[in-house]
Amino acid sequence: MRVNCLVFSDGAINVKGLYPPPPLSESYVLAKVLRAIIGPIERYLITHPYMLSSDRVLGSQGLIRVIEGVNVDSRIISKLFIVKPKGPKGTLGLDVDGILCNYACIHKDYLIPVPQTVLDKPQYTLLSEIYWLNKLLKIVKGMKVLIIGTGLISYLTSWFIHKYVSELTIAYVDDIVVREIRDLPVELKRLSNLDKSFDIVIPLMNSPLITRLSIKYISSKSVIAIPPQLISRLMPLILDFSILQNGQVIV
């Protein structure tokens, strides 16, 4: 088995062949890489190459199928997983070797299980961009949830959680709605037309001003779940909600 990888070396990105693949360590798996993404981490590293060690394999996100592993649950063999960028060993492609190769060695804690149907829907590979959903899933079960925003990330979030919540509403501000959202079993309403409160609110828009409007649909015991990439932009909302309403913010 020959492994071909995209690596950073000599100040540039090059293809490097490894034969055989590196030996597996405890809790690592050997995986066939089905899809890999050039995402925000890769774009940042390409413009800041001094952060990379020589011969570092790039690639922090993607879709893989597990071939074998060392001291891992045997039930994961041959299963599909989304690879998330961050885990116990650091960031893939930066602190440890990534997955921009045909075969990759990955620690099991970087893996998020996904159904076989992901192969038919390439956009689901982007779930690795919102790997925080695993954390979100632990708090939304049986809850009334409001998602603000109707873009691709809103669609992926809705698809991921809609079977576990008691009620899911997606609020839009303008009329631009990702087509697939309309195919989900959720309630789609204009934000200004909402007339009830929710247990959990997930703002997925960049605008603090628009997101601030959601406060009136939140009770004092509600939870706001903020995606990590929006924390800095929504900080005024977080402070208002935490201090004025004594609410809980999950990031």
SERO-4910 file (N, C-alpha, C, O; in steps of 0.05 Angstrom, whole numbers):
BEGIN
 pado doro    nc1    nc2    nc3   cac1   cac2   cac3    cc1    cc2    cc3    oc1    oc2    oc3
  Met    A     17    -24      0      0      0      0     18     25      0     34     28     18
  Arg    A     14     42    -20     29     67    -21     12     90    -13    -11     92    -22
  Val    A     22    107      4      7    130     13     19    155      0     43    161      3
  Asn    A      2    170    -14     10    196    -26     -3    218    -10    -27    219     -7
  Cys    A     13    237     -1      3    259     16     11    286      5     32    289     -8
  Leu    A     -5    306     12      3    334      7     16    344     33      4    344     54
  Val    A     41    352     31     56    360     54     68    388     50     72    397     27
  Phe    A     74    401     72     89    426     71    118    420     75    126    410     96
  Ser    A    135    427     55    163    423     57    178    443     39    168    450     17
  Asp    A    201    451     48    218    470     33    202    495     25    206    506      3
  Gly    A    185    504     43    170    529     38    148    527     17    138    547      8
  Ala    A    140    502     10    119    499    -10    103    474     -4    111    458     13
  Ile    A     81    470    -18     64    446    -15     72    427    -36     72    433    -60
  Asn    A     79    403    -28     89    382    -47     74    356    -42     63    351    -21
  Val    A     76    338    -62     65    311    -59     88    293    -49    110    293    -60
  Lys    A     82    278    -28    102    260    -17     91    232    -16     68    228     -7
  Gly    A    106    212    -24     98    185    -23    110    170      1    134    173      7
  Leu    A     93    155     15    102    140     38     96    110     33     74    103     26
  Tyr    A    116     93     36    112     65     32    129     49     51    154     51     51
  Pro    A    117     33     69     88     30     73     78     54     90     94     71     97
  Pro    A     52     54     97     42     76    114     54     74    142     63     52    150
  Pro    A     54     96    157     66     95    184     52     75    201     28     70    198
  Pro    A     66     62    220     54     42    238     34     56    256     37     79    264
  Leu    A     13     41    263     -8     52    281      0     51    310     13     32    319
  Ser    A     -7     72    325     -2     73    353    -28     67    368    -49     63    356
  Glu    A    -27     66    394    -50     60    411    -73     80    405    -69    104    405
  Ser    A    -97     69    401   -122     85    396   -122     99    369   -139    117    365
  Tyr    A   -105     91    351   -105    103    324   -117     83    304   -118     59    309
  Val    A   -128     94    282   -139     78    261   -126     84    235   -116    107    230
  Leu    A   -125     64    217   -117     69    189   -143     72    174   -161     55    176
  Ala    A   -145     93    158   -170     99    144   -165    105    115   -144    117    107
  Lys    A   -184     98     98   -184    106     70   -198    133     69   -220    137     78
  Val    A   -184    153     58   -195    180     56   -212    182     31   -203    179      9
  Leu    A   -238    187     35   -257    188     13   -260    217      2   -263    221    -22
  Arg    A   -260    236     21   -261    264     13   -245    280     34   -245    274     57
  Ala    A   -232    301     24   -217    319     42   -222    347     32   -226    352      8
  Ile    A   -223    366     51   -231    393     45   -207    412     49   -192    410     68
  Ile    A   -204    431     30   -186    453     35   -203    475     48   -217    490     35
  Gly    A   -202    475     75   -219    492     91   -204    516    102   -182    523     94
  Pro    A   -217    529    122   -205    553    134   -177    549    146   -160    566    144
  Ile    A   -173    526    159   -147    520    171   -125    518    150   -104    530    153
  Glu    A   -131    504    128   -111    501    107   -105    528     94    -82    535     88
  Arg    A   -126    544     89   -122    570     76   -106    588     94    -89    604     84
  Tyr    A   -110    586    120    -94    603    138    -65    594    139    -47    610    138
  Leu    A    -61    568    140    -33    558    141    -18    563    116      7    568    117
  Ile    A    -31    563     93    -17    568     68     -6    597     68     15    602     56
  Thr    A    -21    615     80    -12    643     81      6    649    106     17    671    108
  His    A      8    630    124     26    632    147     43    607    150     42    593    170
  Pro    A     59    602    129     74    576    129     94    573    151    103    550    157
  Tyr    A    102    595    164    122    593    185    111    577    209    126    569    227
  Met    A     84    573    210     72    559    232     75    528    229     71    513    248
  Leu    A     83    519    205     83    491    199    111    479    202    131    492    195
  Ser    A    112    455    213    138    441    213    142    427    186    122    422    172
  Ser    A    167    422    179    173    410    153    161    382    150    161    367    169
  Asp    A    151    376    127    139    350    120    113    344    136    105    321    138
  Arg    A    100    365    146     74    361    159     53    355    138     50    370    118
  Val    A     38    334    141     16    327    123     -7    346    129    -16    348    152
  Leu    A    -17    359    108    -39    378    111    -66    363    112    -68    339    107
  Gly    A    -87    378    118   -114    367    116   -127    363    144   -119    345    159
  Ser    A   -146    380    150   -158    379    177   -187    369    177   -198    364    198
  Gln    A   -199    365    154   -227    358    153   -233    340    129   -220    341    108
  Gly    A   -253    322    132   -260    305    110   -277    281    118   -287    280    141
  Leu    A   -279    262    100   -295    238    104   -277    214    100   -263    212     80
  Ile    A   -278    195    119   -260    172    117   -276    146    122   -298    147    134
  Arg    A   -264    123    114   -275     97    122   -252     82    136   -230     80    126
  Val    A   -258     73    160   -238     59    177   -232     32    166   -250     16    159
  Ile    A   -206     26    164   -197      0    154   -189    -19    177   -198    -42    178
  Glu    A   -173     -8    196   -165    -23    219   -156     -4    241   -154     20    236
  Gly    A   -152    -15    265   -144      2    287   -130    -13    309   -130    -38    308
  Val    A   -117      1    327   -103    -11    350   -118     -5    375   -120     18    383
  Asn    A   -129    -26    388   -144    -23    413   -167     -3    410   -170     15    426
  Val    A   -183     -6    389   -207     10    385   -230     -9    383   -227    -33    378
  Asp    A   -254      1    386   -279    -15    384   -280    -27    356   -280    -13    336
  Ser    A   -282    -53    355   -282    -67    329   -307    -60    312   -306    -64    288
  Arg    A   -327    -49    325   -351    -41    309   -347    -18    291   -363    -12    273
  Ile    A   -325     -3    294   -320     20    277   -306     12    251   -304     28    233
  Ile    A   -296    -13    249   -283    -21    225   -302    -22    202   -325    -32    204
  Ser    A   -294    -10    180   -309     -8    155   -331     13    156   -346     17    136
  Lys    A   -334     28    178   -354     48    181   -344     75    171   -320     80    169
  Leu    A   -363     93    164   -357    120    155   -356    140    178   -371    138    197
  Phe    A   -337    159    176   -335    180    196   -327    206    184   -312    207    164
  Ile    A   -338    227    195   -329    254    189   -304    259    207   -305    251    231
  Val    A   -284    271    197   -260    278    212   -262    307    221   -264    325    204
  Lys    A   -261    312    247   -262    339    257   -234    350    260   -215    335    264
  Pro    A   -230    377    259   -203    388    259   -188    385    285   -163    382    284
  Lys    A   -202    387    308   -188    388    333   -194    364    350   -216    353    350
  Gly    A   -173    355    365   -176    332    382   -155    331    404   -142    352    409
  Pro    A   -151    308    416   -132    306    439   -103    312    432    -87    318    450
  Lys    A    -96    309    407    -68    313    399    -63    341    387    -41    347    379
  Gly    A    -84    357    386    -81    384    374    -97    386    348   -116    371    344
  Thr    A    -89    405    331   -103    409    306    -91    393    283    -66    394    279
  Leu    A   -108    378    269    -98    363    246    -86    381    225    -97    403    219
  Gly    A    -64    373    213    -51    389    193    -33    411    204    -18    424    189
  Leu    A    -34    415    230    -17    436    243      0    423    265     25    423    263
  Asp    A    -13    412    285      2    399    307      9    370    301     30    360    310
  Val    A     -8    357    286     -4    329    278    -11    326    249    -24    344    237
  Asp    A     -2    304    236     -8    300    208    -38    299    202    -53    288    218
  Gly    A    -46    311    180    -73    312    172    -81    290    152    -69    269    152
  Ile    A   -102    295    136   -114    274    120   -115    280     90   -130    268     76
  Leu    A    -99    299     81    -98    304     52    -80    283     39    -58    289     29
  Cys    A    -90    259     39    -75    236     28    -95    214     22   -119    216     29
  Asn    A    -86    193      8   -106    172      1   -111    153     25   -133    142     27
  Tyr    A    -92    150     43    -95    136     68    -84    152     91    -64    166     87
  Ala    A    -97    151    114    -88    168    137    -89    152    163   -106    134    166
  Cys    A    -71    159    181    -71    148    208    -82    170    227    -70    191    228
  Ile    A   -104    164    240   -118    184    256   -125    173    283   -133    150    286
  His    A   -123    190    304   -132    182    331   -163    180    330   -176    197    318
  Lys    A   -173    160    344   -202    155    343   -219    178    353   -243    180    346
  Asp    A   -208    195    370   -224    217    381   -228    240    362   -242    259    369
  Tyr    A   -217    238    338   -222    258    317   -246    250    300   -254    265    281
  Leu    A   -258    227    305   -278    216    287   -307    221    297   -312    217    321
  Ile    A   -324    229    279   -353    232    284   -368    213    266   -366    215    242
  Pro    A   -383    193    277   -397    174    260   -419    187    244   -433    205    253
  Val    A   -422    178    219   -443    188    201   -455    164    186   -442    143    183
  Pro    A   -479    167    176   -492    145    162   -480    141    134   -467    159    123
  Gln    A   -485    118    122   -476    111     96   -486    131     75   -472    135     54
  Thr    A   -509    143     79   -521    161     60   -504    186     55   -508    200     35
  Val    A   -484    191     72   -467    214     69   -452    212     42   -446    233     29
  Leu    A   -447    188     33   -433    184      7   -449    196    -16   -437    204    -36
  Asp    A   -475    197    -13   -492    207    -35   -496    237    -33   -508    250    -51
  Lys    A   -487    249    -11   -491    278     -6   -465    291      2   -459    294     26
  Pro    A   -449    299    -18   -422    310    -12   -422    334      7   -403    338     21
  Gln    A   -444    349      7   -445    373     24   -443    366     54   -436    382     70
  Tyr    A   -450    341     61   -450    333     89   -421    331    100   -417    331    124
  Thr    A   -402    329     82   -374    330     91   -368    355    106   -350    356    123
  Leu    A   -383    377    100   -379    402    114   -387    401    143   -382    419    158
  Leu    A   -399    378    152   -405    376    180   -380    378    197   -381    386    220
  Ser    A   -357    372    185   -332    375    200   -326    404    207   -311    410    225
  Glu    A   -338    423    191   -335    451    197   -350    458    223   -342    477    236
  Ile    A   -370    443    230   -386    449    254   -386    425    272   -406    415    281
  Tyr    A   -361    415    278   -358    392    295   -369    396    323   -373    376    337
  Trp    A   -374    421    330   -386    426    357   -414    415    359   -425    415    381
  Leu    A   -426    405    337   -453    394    338   -455    370    357   -476    366    369
  Asn    A   -433    355    360   -434    332    378   -440    342    407   -455    330    422
  Lys    A   -428    365    414   -433    377    440   -461    388    441   -475    385    462
  Leu    A   -470    400    420   -497    411    419   -518    389    422   -539    394    436
  Leu    A   -514    367    410   -533    345    410   -540    336    439   -562    326    444
  Lys    A   -521    339    457   -525    330    484   -545    348    499   -556    339    520
  Ile    A   -549    373    490   -567    391    505   -593    396    491   -612    407    503
  Val    A   -596    388    465   -621    395    451   -642    373    452   -665    378    444
  Lys    A   -635    349    461   -654    327    461   -679    334    476   -678    341    500
  Gly    A   -702    331    462   -728    336    475   -735    365    479   -755    371    492
  Met    A   -719    383    468   -723    412    473   -736    426    449   -737    415    427
  Lys    A   -748    449    455   -758    467    433   -735    485    425   -724    500    440
  Val    A   -727    483    399   -703    496    389   -709    516    367   -726    510    350
  Leu    A   -696    539    369   -698    559    348   -670    563    335   -651    567    349
  Ile    A   -669    560    309   -644    566    294   -649    592    278   -669    594    264
  Ile    A   -631    611    281   -634    636    266   -614    636    243   -590    635    247
  Gly    A   -625    638    219   -608    637    195   -617    614    177   -626    594    186
  Thr    A   -614    618    151   -623    598    132   -602    591    111   -609    585     88
  Gly    A   -577    593    118   -555    585    100   -548    556    102   -563    540    114
  Leu    A   -526    548     90   -518    520     89   -512    509    117   -520    487    123
  Ile    A   -499    525    134   -493    515    161   -519    511    177   -521    492    193
  Ser    A   -539    528    173   -565    524    186   -578    498    177   -589    484    193
  Tyr    A   -575    493    151   -587    468    140   -573    444    152   -586    425    161
  Leu    A   -546    444    153   -532    421    164   -538    417    193   -541    394    202
  Thr    A   -539    439    208   -546    437    236   -574    426    240   -578    408    257
  Ser    A   -593    435    225   -621    426    226   -622    396    220   -635    380    234
  Trp    A   -609    388    198   -608    360    190   -597    343    212   -606    320    216
  Phe    A   -577    353    226   -563    337    246   -580    333    271   -579    312    284
  Ile    A   -596    353    279   -610    352    305   -640    348    303   -652    342    324
  His    A   -652    350    279   -681    351    279   -695    326    289   -718    328    298
  Lys    A   -683    303    288   -695    279    298   -695    276    329   -708    259    340
  Tyr    A   -679    293    341   -675    291    370   -690    312    387   -692    310    411
  Val    A   -700    333    374   -713    354    388   -744    350    388   -754    336    371
  Ser    A   -757    363    407   -786    361    407   -799    380    387   -821    375    377
  Glu    A   -785    401    381   -795    421    362   -772    437    351   -754    446    366
  Leu    A   -771    441    325   -749    456    312   -761    477    294   -776    471    275
  Thr    A   -754    503    299   -762    525    282   -737    539    271   -718    543    285
  Ile    A   -738    545    245   -717    560    232   -728    587    225   -748    589    211
  Ala    A   -714    608    234   -724    635    229   -706    648    208   -682    646    208
  Tyr    A   -719    662    189   -705    676    168   -711    706    170   -732    714    180
  Val    A   -692    722    160   -695    751    160   -702    761    132   -720    777    129
  Asp    A   -687    751    112   -694    757     84   -706    733     71   -712    713     85
  Asp    A   -710    733     46   -723    711     32   -704    691     20   -712    673      5
  Ile    A   -678    693     27   -658    675     16   -656    651     34   -646    653     57
  Val    A   -666    628     25   -667    604     41   -654    581     25   -662    577      2
  Val    A   -635    567     37   -624    543     23   -646    524     17   -662    517     34
  Arg    A   -647    516     -8   -670    500    -18   -675    475     -2   -698    469      4
  Glu    A   -654    461      7   -657    436     22   -671    440     49   -683    421     59
  Ile    A   -670    464     60   -683    469     86   -713    464     83   -726    454    102
  Arg    A   -724    471     60   -753    468     57   -761    438     56   -785    432     59
  Asp    A   -742    420     52   -748    392     51   -747    379     79   -754    355     82
  Leu    A   -738    394     99   -736    382    126   -762    386    141   -777    404    136
  Pro    A   -768    367    160   -792    369    176   -790    390    198   -791    383    222
  Val    A   -786    415    191   -783    437    210   -802    459    203   -813    460    181
  Glu    A   -807    477    222   -823    500    217   -806    523    208   -786    530    222
  Leu    A   -812    535    186   -797    557    175   -813    583    177   -835    585    165
  Lys    A   -803    603    192   -818    627    197   -800    651    195   -776    650    201
  Arg    A   -812    674    188   -797    699    189   -792    706    218   -810    703    235
  Leu    A   -768    716    225   -761    722    252   -781    741    265   -788    738    288
  Ser    A   -790    761    251   -808    781    262   -836    770    267   -852    783    281
  Asn    A   -842    746    257   -868    734    260   -869    713    282   -890    702    287
  Leu    A   -847    709    296   -847    689    317   -864    699    341   -863    723    348
  Asp    A   -879    681    353   -897    689    375   -895    672    399   -914    670    415
  Lys    A   -872    659    403   -868    641    427   -839    641    434   -822    650    419
  Ser    A   -833    629    458   -806    627    467   -796    599    463   -811    580    457
  Phe    A   -769    595    466   -756    570    460   -737    562    483   -728    580    498
  Asp    A   -732    536    485   -713    527    505   -684    533    497   -668    540    514
  Ile    A   -678    530    472   -651    534    462   -652    551    436   -668    545    418
  Val    A   -635    570    434   -633    587    410   -604    584    399   -585    586    414
  Ile    A   -603    580    373   -577    576    360   -574    598    338   -585    595    317
  Pro    A   -560    620    344   -557    641    323   -535    633    303   -512    629    311
  Leu    A   -543    632    278   -523    624    257   -521    646    236   -517    641    212
  Met    A   -524    671    245   -520    694    227   -497    711    239   -493    712    263
  Asn    A   -483    725    221   -460    740    230   -467    767    243   -450    779    256
  Ser    A   -492    775    240   -500    802    249   -509    802    279   -529    789    285
  Pro    A   -494    815    297   -503    817    325   -530    831    327   -546    825    344
  Leu    A   -535    851    309   -559    866    311   -584    849    306   -604    850    320
  Ile    A   -582    832    285   -604    815    278   -607    793    300   -629    787    308
  Thr    A   -585    782    308   -586    761    328   -597    771    355   -610    757    369
  Arg    A   -591    797    361   -602    809    386   -632    808    387   -644    806    409
  Leu    A   -645    808    364   -674    807    363   -685    781    375   -708    780    383
  Ser    A   -668    761    375   -677    735    385   -681    734    415   -695    716    425
  Ile    A   -670    754    429   -672    753    459   -701    753    468   -708    741    489
  Lys    A   -719    767    453   -746    768    462   -761    741    459   -783    738    469
  Tyr    A   -748    722    446   -760    695    444   -748    675    463   -751    651    460
  Ile    A   -733    686    483   -718    669    501   -728    674    530   -732    697    538
  Ser    A   -732    652    545   -739    655    573   -713    657    589   -691    653    579
  Ser    A   -716    664    615   -692    667    632   -677    641    636   -654    642    644
  Lys    A   -690    619    631   -677    593    635   -668    580    609   -659    557    608
  Ser    A   -669    596    588   -661    585    562   -631    583    559   -616    594    575
  Val    A   -623    570    538   -595    567    531   -590    579    503   -606    573    485
  Ile    A   -569    595    500   -560    603    474   -536    587    467   -516    586    482
  Ala    A   -537    573    444   -514    557    435   -500    572    412   -512    576    391
  Ile    A   -476    580    417   -461    597    398   -439    580    384   -423    568    398
  Pro    A   -439    579    358   -417    566    344   -391    580    350   -390    604    352
  Pro    A   -369    565    354   -343    577    361   -335    599    342   -323    619    350
  Gln    A   -340    595    316   -330    615    296   -345    642    298   -337    661    285
  Leu    A   -368    643    313   -383    667    314   -380    681    341   -392    702    346
  Ile    A   -364    670    359   -362    681    386   -354    710    387   -368    726    400
  Ser    A   -333    718    372   -323    745    374   -344    765    363   -347    787    373
  Arg    A   -358    757    342   -377    775    329   -403    778    346   -416    799    345
  Leu    A   -409    758    362   -434    759    377   -429    764    407   -447    760    423
  Met    A   -405    772    414   -398    777    442   -417    796    456   -425    791    479
  Pro    A   -425    819    443   -444    837    457   -470    823    465   -481    827    486
  Leu    A   -480    805    447   -505    791    452   -500    772    476   -517    769    493
  Ile    A   -477    758    476   -471    739    498   -471    753    525   -482    743    544
  Leu    A   -458    776    526   -456    791    551   -484    801    560   -490    798    584
  Asp    A   -499    811    542   -526    821    549   -543    798    560   -556    801    580
  Phe    A   -542    775    546   -559    753    554   -550    742    581   -567    735    598
  Ser    A   -524    739    585   -513    727    609   -518    745    634   -525    735    655
  Ile    A   -514    771    630   -516    790    653   -545    798    658   -553    798    681
  Leu    A   -559    805    637   -586    816    642   -607    795    647   -626    799    662
  Gln    A   -603    771    635   -624    751    637   -614    726    653   -630    708    658
  Asn    A   -589    727    661   -578    704    676   -581    678    660   -586    657    672
  Gly    A   -579    680    634   -582    656    618   -556    641    615   -535    650    625
  Gln    A   -557    618    602   -534    601    599   -525    601    570   -541    599    552
  Val    A   -499    605    566   -487    606    539   -470    582    535   -452    577    551
  Ile    A   -475    567    514   -459    543    508   -443    549    482   -454    557    462
  Val    A   -417    544    483   -400    549    460   -384    523    453   -369    523    434
***
